[in-house]
Amino acid sequence: MGERLLLSRVAAAAMLGVSTYQVDGLIATKSLPAVRIGRRVFVSRLALENYIGASVLAESLPRQAQA
């Protein structure tokens, strides 16, 4: 079996280098989609990679001049 498709909040936080509190915040604001299985909350590896990609893309776009 290769890599896991679903990551725990703790594993997702470790991959992002942030706290589980911050991951919970991203999940609560729906910035990071989550899957609930019973009482446990998981983040898909693909959703995590998409979040990282979108964040990097947003930072690389030129900022528009504020008037």
C-alpha positions in Angstrom: 0.0 0.0 0.0 1.5 3.4 -0.7 0.9 6.7 1.0 -2.2 7.2 3.0 -5.0 9.0 1.3 -6.4 10.5 4.5 -4.3 12.2 7.2 -5.2 12.9 10.8 -5.3 16.6 11.9 -2.0 16.0 13.7 -0.3 14.5 10.6 -1.7 17.4 8.4 -0.4 19.9 10.9 3.0 18.3 10.9 3.1 18.4 7.0 2.3 22.1 7.1 4.6 22.8 10.0 1.8 24.4 12.0 -0.2 23.5 15.1 -3.3 21.4 15.1 -5.1 24.5 16.4 -4.3 26.2 13.1 -5.4 23.2 11.1 -8.7 23.2 13.1 -9.1 26.8 12.1 -8.6 26.1 8.4 -11.1 23.3 8.6 -13.6 25.5 10.5 -13.4 28.2 7.9 -13.6 25.6 5.1 -10.2 26.7 3.7 -9.2 23.1 4.1 -11.8 20.4 3.4 -12.1 17.6 5.9 -13.7 14.2 6.1 -15.4 13.0 9.2 -15.4 9.3 9.9 -17.2 8.7 13.2 -15.7 11.0 15.7 -12.4 11.4 13.9 -11.6 14.2 11.4 -9.2 13.6 8.5 -7.8 15.8 5.7 -7.2 14.2 2.4 -3.7 14.3 1.1 -5.0 15.8 -2.2 -6.9 18.6 -0.4 -3.7 19.4 1.6 -1.6 19.5 -1.6 -4.3 21.7 -3.3 -4.3 24.1 -0.3 -0.5 24.4 -0.4 -0.6 24.9 -4.2 -3.3 27.6 -3.9 -1.4 29.4 -1.1 1.8 29.4 -3.1 0.0 30.7 -6.2 -1.7 33.4 -4.3 1.6 34.6 -2.9 3.3 34.6 -6.2 0.7 36.8 -8.0 1.5 40.4 -8.1 -0.4 42.5 -5.6 -2.7 45.1 -7.1 -2.0 48.7 -6.2 -4.3 49.9 -3.5 -5.9 53.3 -4.1 
